[in-house]
């Protein structure tokens, strides 16, 4: 079965550079979530999209932006990167009509800022 | 206040024994869901088990069972017959309400299975 696809899996950037992470949800899933997991930390919710509209916002820095496109894939854009942005970034998708609300996670994109 | 509390930063268990990982939660929403995820050292988040707030019976999935005590607001994960491959970080998570299923995670418990 198709899973959530994230790219790139690994990314190394310098401070003040920009980075873009991509997420392809499971086919027919209408909701995408982005999470940030710092070293030794629990995942923190950043932002979510339902049917291409932002549905909720968490602790996402102003330097970050995200969107969901017409094909339901999503991109997380990060600018003016800081050392503290080094983390594992997860994308997850779900189906609004699924009563359990289970989130299906991608394998994550590991960003290292030097 | 913490919505999800996992009080055990680390746990050790002998292979083939059972282990319980604790999780308590805090919500005023009558509709919520509780999840357990496993995160091995490779980093991926693996869904283990789900319990809905209105479910009458405790959830079970193979060797995993969830001890759901609604009045105590606890949702402990029980792993039976531990295997070496169970060594990983385990996160308890909660979604609140009936729409927008974002999850709030606990701090996690690092489980080590000894041979």
Interface residues (C-beta under 8 A of the other chain):
Chain A: X31 X33 X41 X42 X43 X44 X45 X48 X50 X55 X56 X58 X88 X90 X92 X94 X96 X99 X100 X101 X102 X103 X104 X105 X107 X108 X110
Chain B: X33 X35 X37 X43 X44 X45 X47 X50 X52 X91 X95 X99 X100 X101 X102 X103 X104 X105 X106 X107 X108
